[in-house]
């Protein structure tokens, strides 16, 4: 399991507290929590501090605390949003997920993991019109976005998009893994949709980046024994954890999946998993954070949508200078699903024209993206 990612140094105006360490530092440095925001920190062992420091206009979001402390900080002018009992997730969480967290209790089968239970909760509440459940989903997704922004601050992020149907043990899967490895070795942070198929392969490649090249070959062979998450998500995930256990301490990357597609489990090779309930928020967030460009591997409707979701802000330059877009597999993008001709027509005469490329082989994608970034 990777440790909690190091947090960037906070600006003086940033008054968020997301761990006990930060809580103790704030109390020690300021002697006050006035106007701080404390997010998903267990404060049951900090009653003495809460009874003595100034908490005027502070906000406590989902922080367990003793009744005496909660009553005192409320009386002192703080807002206290208590933890919500019975949920399989924390809507106020301060950090993105890890594979170990989402797949806890995998030994008893995938259905008992927090990931599966959160999907079951989503299925049970998404259409019942309950404003409270809707609010919890929104709070959770906003908290995940905030955590993801902090995690990726200053990173050169390359998105790798592609279909979930790409099976382990195929040449296409191996190629996507080598792409992820090359991008990670080139100093980029690999970000994917966080699911199976091409997404998992790219995250696997980033995980393999610190090791000798033979490690990836061996890992691919091991994973091939469970080529798909169907019929058994449990066996599919166990094979991934077997790779992680055999080669601990792999490279870090990001997966951004969604419970909207809950039948597609997240992959275990992304060290940081920003999982959302709202797919639209997830899709836009993934592309917006791919600040160094996006590689589009062969895919179906979802990948086509991502191409033009990414092309639109590049066309209007609504996020600033257009970012690189590299489409892989000429036959797929010019004949099977001819997105390339439309993309090229949109780009003609605009700044984005010099930032798009179509390559035939996956081995060409990373060098071309690096050139477009320069």
Secondary structure, 3 states (H helix, E strand, C coil): CCCCCCCCCCCCCCCEECCHHHHHHHHHHHCECCCCEEECCCCCCCHHHHHHCECCCCEEECCCCCHHHHHHHHHCCCEEECCCCCCCCCCCCCCCECHHHHCCCHHHCHHHCHHHHHHHHHHHHCCCCCHHHHHHHHHHHHHHHHHHHHHHCCCCEEEEECCCCCCCCCHHHHHHHHHHHHHHHCCCEEEECCCCCHHHHHHHHHHHCCCCHHHHHHHHHHHHHHCCCCCCHHHHHHHHHHHHHHCCCCCCCEECCEHHHCCCCCCCCCCEECCECCHHHHHHHHHHCCCCCEEECCCCHHHHHHHHHHHHHHHHCCCCCCCCEEEECHHHHHHHCCHHHHHHHHHCCCHHHHHEEEECCCHHHHHHHHHHHC
